[in-house]
Amino acid sequence: MVEEEQVVEEAEATEEEAPAPEENVEAAPEESEASDGTKTLLSDDEGDGTDGVPEEYEFTPPEDFDLSEEAQSKVETFKDAAREMKLSQDQFQALVEYEARATAQAQVDQANAYISRVNSWADDVRADSELGGENLQSNLAVIKKVTDEFGDSSLKSLIDAPGPENVDGLGLGNNLAFLRFVYRVGKSITDAPLIEGDGHKTNSEDTLQRMYPSMFSEQPPS
């Protein structure tokens, strides 16, 4: 009995000395705080002014880029939209620069495509049965005479090819339909018989003889 009492006393003593189990410590609050500090580029916080919405957007064109007045007006209009989207200054700068370069490249591509088209018109003129062939140069001379005599500077700009110094150019000087029209007008003026005052047609030699009889009079024998 004495031994059994000792065993019971030792067991009770062991239970009293055993440390109480520790409670689980939740780390959720710390994780939550860490997650609150994670921001994306489009977060709504003002931050330190670097990534937030600025008081006023400013676009600085790159050194190799000229911004036209029309483009500058579009930039000013875009500022309101940028503020609604809560763009940062860096985002605003990047978007405007990208759009400006894309627009400029599109204009260059369009101009190059039109110049290629104008060059292909010249091939059509050379191959034309009426204007082209062996008589091409003489036919072009008829056309140039008409445009020089009756055309003004605006028409000549349209006739020339487009370029940096001729923004209004259409390259009509290579257009077959235009050249045919001018050529036929020129031929009709050149080949048309002169009309006397009585309404009768006469050839140019008869008219000149009437106007300058001394030139056609017989010279006295020497």
VOBA-1610 file (N, C-alpha, C; in pm, whole numbers, padded with zeros to 5 digits, always signed):
BEGIN
Met+00083-00120+00000Met+00000+00000+00000Met+00086+00125+00000Val+00196+00114+00077Val+00285+00230+00083Val+00340+00262-00053Glu+00376+00156-00131Glu+00430+00178-00266Glu+00327+00240-00358Glu+00201+00195-00350Glu+00097+00250-00436Glu+00074+00396-00406Glu+00078+00437-00274Glu+00059+00576-00238Glu+00172+00661-00294Gln+00296+00609-00293Gln+00410+00684-00347Gln+00394+00705-00497Val+00347+00605-00568Val+00329+00617-00714Val+00226+00722-00745Val+00117+00723-00666Val+00011+00822-00690Val+00063+00962-00663Glu+00141+00977-00551Glu+00195+01109-00519Glu+00291+01157-00627Glu+00375+01068-00682Glu+00471+01106-00787Glu+00398+01148-00915Ala+00288+01076-00947Ala+00211+01109-01068Ala+00148+01246-01054Glu+00094+01275-00931Glu+00033+01405-00911Glu+00137+01515-00919Ala+00257+01488-00864Ala+00364+01588-00868Ala+00407+01615-01011Thr+00413+01509-01091Thr+00453+01525-01233Thr+00354+01611-01307Glu+00222+01590-01282Glu+00119+01670-01349Glu+00127+01816-01309Glu+00162+01842-01179Glu+00171+01980-01135Glu+00290+02051-01197Glu+00404+01979-01215Glu+00525+02040-01272Glu+00517+02060-01423Ala+00433+01984-01494Ala+00425+01993-01641Ala+00376+02132-01680Pro+00444+02203-01774Pro+00403+02339-01816Pro+00273+02336-01893Ala+00199+02440-01877Ala+00072+02449-01950Ala+00100+02469-02099Pro+00020+02411-02187Pro+00042+02426-02333Pro+00026+02573-02374Glu+00118+02621-02466Glu+00114+02760-02511Glu-00001+02780-02609Glu-00062+02898-02600Glu-00171+02928-02692Glu-00114+02967-02829Asn-00185+02931-02936Asn-00140+02964-03073Asn-00148+03115-03094Val-00039+03169-03146Val-00034+03312-03174Val-00069+03334-03320Glu-00173+03411-03345Glu-00216+03436-03482Glu-00132+03548-03543Ala-00083+03522-03666Ala-00001+03621-03735Ala-00080+03696-03840Ala-00211+03673-03839Ala-00294+03734-03943Ala-00285+03885-03944Pro-00288+03952-03825Pro-00282+04099-03829Pro-00157+04150-03897Glu-00038+04084-03865Glu+00086+04128-03927Glu+00082+04109-04078Glu+00026+03993-04125Glu+00017+03968-04268Glu-00075+04070-04332Ser-00181+04107-04261Ser-00275+04204-04315Ser-00206+04338-04334Glu-00122+04376-04231Glu-00052+04502-04243Glu+00043+04501-04362Ala+00110+04387-04385Ala+00202+04377-04498Ala+00128+04389-04629Ser+00010+04327-04637Ser-00067+04330-04760Ser-00120+04469-04788Asp-00148+04548-04679Asp-00197+04683-04699Asp-00089+04772-04760Gly+00037+04735-04745Gly+00145+04817-04799Gly+00175+04786-04944Thr+00111+04688-05005Thr+00135+04652-05145Thr+00045+04734-05234Lys+00105+04808-05327Lys+00029+04895-05415Lys+00064+04864-05560Thr-00033+04882-05645Thr-00007+04871-05789Thr+00014+05010-05845Leu+00053+05019-05972Leu+00077+05147-06035Leu-00050+05231-06044Leu-00164+05164-06046Leu-00291+05234-06058Leu-00366+05244-05926Ser-00293+05228-05814Ser-00357+05242-05684Ser-00404+05385-05665Asp-00506+05401-05578Asp-00568+05531-05561Asp-00494+05622-05463Asp-00383+05574-05404Asp-00315+05656-05304Asp-00237+05768-05371Glu-00224+05878-05302Glu-00148+05990-05353Glu+00002+05966-05338Gly+00040+05884-05239Gly+00180+05853-05218Gly+00260+05977-05184Asp+00388+05976-05228Asp+00474+06091-05199Asp+00478+06189-05314Gly+00386+06171-05411Gly+00382+06262-05525Gly+00448+06203-05647Thr+00528+06096-05634Thr+00596+06037-05747Thr+00501+05952-05830Asp+00426+05864-05764Asp+00333+05775-05832Asp+00190+05823-05825Gly+00160+05928-05750Gly+00023+05973-05735Gly-00018+06069-05845Val-00143+06117-05835Val-00196+06212-05933Val-00136+06349-05907Pro-00068+06409-06003Pro-00007+06540-05979Pro-00111+06651-05984Glu-00074+06766-05933Glu-00165+06880-05939Glu-00184+06926-06083Glu-00080+06916-06162Glu-00086+06958-06303Glu+00002+06865-06386Tyr-00054+06811-06495Tyr+00024+06725-06584Tyr+00108+06811-06677Glu+00229+06767-06703Glu+00318+06836-06795Glu+00377+06733-06890Phe+00371+06764-07021Phe+00433+06674-07120Phe+00559+06740-07175Thr+00670+06668-07165Thr+00797+06716-07217Thr+00831+06637-07343Pro+00824+06699-07461Pro+00855+06625-07585Pro+01000+06579-07586Pro+01027+06462-07643Pro+01166+06417-07657Pro+01244+06514-07746Glu+01376+06508-07735Glu+01461+06601-07811Glu+01443+06585-07962Asp+01414+06464-08008Asp+01403+06438-08152Asp+01260+06450-08202Phe+01175+06516-08125Phe+01033+06521-08161Phe+00979+06662-08150Asp+00913+06708-08257Asp+00850+06840-08258Asp+00699+06822-08244Leu+00641+06891-08148Leu+00498+06881-08121Leu+00426+06997-08187Ser+00335+06966-08280Ser+00261+07070-08350Ser+00159+07135-08255Glu+00104+07247-08299Glu+00003+07315-08217Glu-00121+07228-08202Glu-00158+07157-08309Glu-00274+07068-08301Glu-00251+06957-08201Ala-00131+06900-08204Ala-00098+06792-08111Ala-00095+06844-07967Gln-00042+06964-07948Gln-00038+07023-07814Gln-00178+07045-07760Ser-00271+07083-07849Ser-00410+07101-07807Ser-00471+06969-07761Lys-00437+06860-07830Lys-00488+06729-07791Lys-00430+06685-07657Val-00306+06722-07632Val-00244+06690-07503Val-00318+06760-07390Glu-00353+06886-07411Glu-00426+06961-07309Glu-00562+06897-07282Thr-00627+06850-07387Thr-00757+06785-07371Thr-00745+06654-07295Phe-00636+06582-07319Phe-00616+06452-07256Phe-00589+06464-07106Lys-00548+06580-07061Lys-00516+06597-06919Lys-00637+06568-06831Asp-00756+06609-06875Asp-00876+06584-06796Asp-00904+06434-06786Ala-00888+06364-06899Ala-00910+06219-06897Ala-00806+06150-06810Ala-00682+06198-06815Ala-00576+06138-06733Ala-00606+06154-06585Arg-00662+06268-06548Arg-00695+06290-06407Arg-00808+06197-06363Glu-00905+06175-06451Glu-01015+06083-06417Glu-00963+05940-06401Met-00861+05903-06480Met-00803+05769-06470Met-00699+05760-06359Lys-00673+05877-06291Lys-00578+05882-06181Lys-00438+05837-06224Leu-00397+05885-06339Leu-00264+05852-06388Leu-00158+05934-06315Ser-00044+05875-06297Ser+00068+05949-06241Ser+00132+06033-06352Gln+00224+06120-06314Gln+00293+06203-06413Gln+00373+06117-06510Asp+00439+06013-06458Asp+00518+05924-06543Asp+00429+05850-06642Gln+00314+05804-06597Gln+00222+05734-06686Gln+00169+05829-06793Phe+00137+05952-06754Phe+00089+06051-06849Phe+00194+06079-06955Gln+00317+06099-06913Gln+00427+06125-07006Gln+00445+06010-07104Ala+00443+05887-07053Ala+00466+05770-07138Ala+00354+05752-07239Leu+00230+05769-07196Leu+00116+05750-07286Leu+00113+05855-07397Val+00134+05980-07361Val+00130+06087-07461Val+00245+06071-07560Glu+00363+06037-07512Glu+00476+06019-07602Glu+00453+05903-07698Tyr+00396+05794-07647Tyr+00367+05679-07732Tyr+00266+05716-07841Glu+00160+05785-07803Glu+00057+05824-07899Glu+00112+05921-08002Ala+00194+06016-07959Ala+00251+06114-08051Ala+00342+06046-08154Arg+00425+05953-08109Arg+00515+05882-08201Arg+00436+05793-08297Ala+00333+05728-08245Ala+00252+05641-08330Ala+00180+05722-08438Thr+00128+05838-08401Thr+00060+05924-08497Thr+00156+05975-08604Ala+00275+06018-08561Ala+00374+06067-08656Ala+00417+05958-08753Gln+00436+05836-08703Gln+00476+05726-08790Gln+00366+05691-08889Ala+00241+05698-08845Ala+00128+05671-08934Ala+00123+05772-09048Gln+00153+05898-09017Gln+00154+06002-09120Gln+00266+05978-09220Val+00382+05936-09171Val+00495+05906-09261Val+00461+05789-09353Asp+00401+05685-09296Asp+00364+05568-09376Asp+00261+05605-09483Gln+00166+05691-09446Gln+00063+05733-09541Gln+00124+05816-09654Ala+00217+05904-09620Ala+00283+05987-09722Ala+00366+05901-09816Asn+00438+05804-09762Asn+00519+05715-09846Asn+00432+05632-09940Ala+00317+05589-09890Ala+00226+05510-09974Ala+00173+05595-10089Tyr+00143+05722-10062Tyr+00091+05809-10169Tyr+00199+05839-10272Ile+00323+05860-10227Ile+00433+05885-10320Ile+00454+05765-10411Ser+00443+05645-10356Ser+00455+05524-10438Ser+00344+05518-10542Arg+00225+05563-10504Arg+00113+05565-10597Arg+00138+05665-10709Val+00191+05783-10674Val+00221+05885-10775Val+00325+05833-10873Asn+00426+05763-10823Asn+00529+05707-10911Asn+00471+05602-11005Ser+00374+05526-10958Ser+00312+05425-11045Ser+00228+05490-11154Trp+00174+05610-11128Trp+00100+05682-11232Trp+00188+05711-11353Ala+00314+05745-11328Ala+00406+05777-11438Ala+00422+05658-11533Asp+00423+05538-11479Asp+00432+05419-11563Asp+00310+05406-11653Asp+00193+05444-11600Asp+00071+05439-11682Asp+00078+05538-11797Val+00136+05656-11772Val+00148+05757-11877Val+00243+05709-11986Arg+00355+05654-11947Arg+00453+05605-12046Arg+00394+05496-12135Ala+00306+05415-12078Ala+00248+05304-12153Ala+00120+05343-12227Asp+00073+05465-12210Asp-00052+05507-12273Asp-00036+05522-12423Ser-00136+05476-12498Ser-00129+05481-12645Ser-00139+05622-12699Glu-00201+05712-12626Glu-00218+05849-12673Glu-00102+05939-12634Leu-00054+05927-12512Leu+00050+06016-12463Leu+00189+05955-12464Gly+00197+05826-12443Gly+00326+05761-12424Gly+00397+05726-12553Gly+00492+05637-12539Gly+00567+05592-12656Gly+00669+05693-12703Glu+00695+05693-12834Glu+00798+05779-12892Glu+00762+05928-12882Asn+00635+05959-12876Asn+00592+06099-12873Asn+00571+06153-12731Leu+00618+06081-12632Leu+00594+06121-12494Leu+00646+06262-12466Gln+00770+06289-12503Gln+00830+06418-12469Gln+00761+06533-12541Ser+00728+06514-12668Ser+00658+06621-12741Ser+00518+06643-12685Asn+00452+06536-12643Asn+00319+06550-12584Asn+00327+06621-12449Leu+00428+06589-12373Leu+00447+06657-12244Leu+00477+06804-12265Ala+00545+06836-12373Ala+00574+06977-12403Ala+00446+07054-12429Val+00349+06991-12497Val+00219+07054-12520Val+00149+07079-12387Ile+00154+06980-12299Ile+00089+06991-12168Ile+00154+07101-12085Lys+00286+07104-12086Lys+00357+07205-12005Lys+00329+07346-12057Lys+00315+07360-12186Lys+00286+07492-12241Lys+00152+07543-12190Val+00054+07454-12183Val-00079+07493-12134Val-00074+07531-11987Thr-00009+07447-11907Thr-00005+07475-11762Thr+00077+07599-11731Asp+00184+07623-11808Asp+00265+07743-11785Asp+00190+07869-11822Glu+00109+07860-11929Glu+00040+07979-11977Glu-00087+08010-11899Phe-00158+07906-11859Phe-00289+07928-11797Phe-00294+07891-11648Gly-00198+07816-11600Gly-00200+07773-11460Gly-00135+07874-11368Asp-00186+07884-11246Asp-00125+07973-11147Asp-00037+07891-11052Ser+00016+07956-10951Ser+00107+07888-10858Ser+00036+07777-10780Ser-00093+07796-10752Ser-00166+07693-10677Ser-00179+07566-10759Leu-00208+07582-10888Leu-00219+07465-10975Leu-00085+07395-10988Lys+00019+07471-11000Lys+00152+07411-11014Lys+00191+07335-10888Ser+00146+07383-10773Ser+00173+07309-10649Ser+00102+07175-10650Leu-00020+07172-10701Leu-00095+07047-10709Leu-00032+06952-10811Ile+00026+07008-10917Ile+00088+06925-11019Ile+00213+06857-10967Asp+00290+06929-10885Asp+00414+06872-10832Asp+00385+06765-10727Ala+00486+06683-10703Ala+00472+06576-10604Ala+00470+06634-10462Pro+00403+06567-10369Pro+00401+06616-10230Pro+00537+06599-10164Gly+00565+06687-10070Gly+00691+06681-09998Gly+00693+06783-09887Pro+00800+06786-09808Pro+00809+06880-09697Pro+00794+07025-09741Glu+00842+07059-09861Glu+00833+07196-09910Glu+00711+07218-09998Asn+00633+07114-10020Asn+00512+07126-10103Asn+00403+07038-10042Val+00351+07081-09930Val+00254+06999-09856Val+00122+06985-09932Asp+00095+07077-10026Asp-00029+07071-10102Asp-00015+06987-10229Gly+00102+06934-10254Gly+00125+06859-10378Gly+00041+06733-10387Leu-00012+06709-10508Leu-00090+06587-10534Leu-00025+06498-10639Gly+00081+06549-10701Gly+00146+06469-10804Gly+00063+06455-10930Leu-00021+06555-10961Leu-00105+06546-11080Leu-00023+06544-11208Gly+00102+06585-11199Gly+00190+06580-11316Gly+00218+06439-11363Asn+00180+06340-11286Asn+00195+06199-11325Asn+00060+06132-11348Asn-00049+06203-11324Asn-00181+06142-11334Asn-00227+06137-11479Leu-00258+06018-11528Leu-00292+05999-11669Leu-00417+06075-11708Ala-00522+06070-11628Ala-00647+06138-11660Ala-00627+06289-11670Phe-00550+06346-11576Phe-00525+06490-11579Phe-00442+06529-11700Leu-00337+06451-11729Leu-00249+06485-11841Leu-00322+06470-11974Arg-00406+06371-11988Arg-00485+06357-12110Arg-00573+06480-12132Phe-00638+06523-12025Phe-00728+06638-12035Phe-00652+06762-12082Val-00539+06791-12017Val-00462+06911-12051Val-00405+06897-12193Tyr-00361+06779-12228Tyr-00305+06757-12363Tyr-00410+06783-12470Arg-00530+06733-12449Arg-00635+06752-12549Arg-00675+06898-12559Val-00676+06968-12447Val-00704+07112-12450Val-00595+07183-12530Gly-00470+07148-12503Gly-00359+07211-12574Gly-00363+07183-12723Lys-00394+07061-12761Lys-00402+07026-12903Lys-00516+07099-12971Ser-00628+07112-12902Ser-00742+07180-12963Ser-00711+07327-12987Ile-00631+07388-12899Ile-00593+07528-12918Ile-00493+07541-13032Thr-00399+07448-13039Thr-00295+07455-13142Thr-00349+07425-13280Asp-00436+07326-13292Asp-00485+07282-13422Asp-00607+07358-13470Ala-00669+07438-13383Ala-00793+07506-13423Ala-00764+07611-13529Pro-00842+07617-13638Pro-00822+07720-13742Pro-00865+07856-13690Leu-00801+07960-13738Leu-00838+08096-13698Leu-00967+08135-13768Ile-01045+08219-13701Ile-01174+08262-13754Ile-01167+08411-13784Glu-01200+08446-13908Glu-01198+08586-13947Glu-01321+08657-13894Gly-01323+08786-13914Gly-01433+08866-13862Gly-01566+08830-13922Asp-01568+08777-14045Asp-01696+08741-14106Asp-01743+08602-14065Gly-01668+08537-13974Gly-01709+08406-13925Gly-01656+08291-14005His-01580+08317-14113His-01526+08208-14194His-01392+08162-14137Lys-01372+08029-14139Lys-01247+07972-14092Lys-01141+07989-14201Thr-01021+08008-14158Thr-00910+08018-14252Thr-00788+07962-14186Asn-00691+07929-14266Asn-00570+07875-14205Asn-00479+07989-14161Ser-00382+07958-14080Ser-00299+08062-14019Ser-00216+08136-14123Glu-00172+08070-14228Glu-00088+08136-14328Glu-00165+08245-14401Asp-00292+08216-14440Asp-00373+08317-14507Asp-00395+08438-14417Thr-00419+08413-14289Thr-00442+08522-14196Thr-00319+08608-14179Leu-00204+08545-14167Leu-00080+08620-14154Leu-00052+08702-14278Gln-00087+08648-14396Gln-00064+08723-14521Gln-00151+08847-14527Arg-00274+08836-14473Arg-00361+08952-14471Arg-00311+09056-14370Met-00258+09008-14258Met-00213+09100-14155Met-00079+09164-14191Tyr+00007+09090-14255Tyr+00140+09141-14289Tyr+00167+09119-14438Pro+00099+09193-14523Pro+00113+09169-14667Pro+00254+09192-14718Ser+00328+09285-14656Ser+00462+09314-14704Ser+00555+09195-14691Met+00525+09109-14594Met+00611+08990-14575Met+00592+08889-14686Phe+00475+08893-14750Phe+00446+08794-14852Phe+00447+08854-14993Ser+00474+08984-15004Ser+00478+09045-15137Ser+00600+09000-15211Glu+00587+08998-15341Glu+00700+08953-15424Glu+00810+09058-15418Gln+00930+09013-15398Gln+01043+09102-15395Gln+01079+09146-15537Pro+01109+09274-15557Pro+01150+09318-15692Pro+01279+09255-15733Pro+01290+09225-15859Pro+01413+09160-15907Pro+01534+09251-15885Ser+01646+09193-15846Ser+01767+09270-15821Ser+01837+09303-15953
//
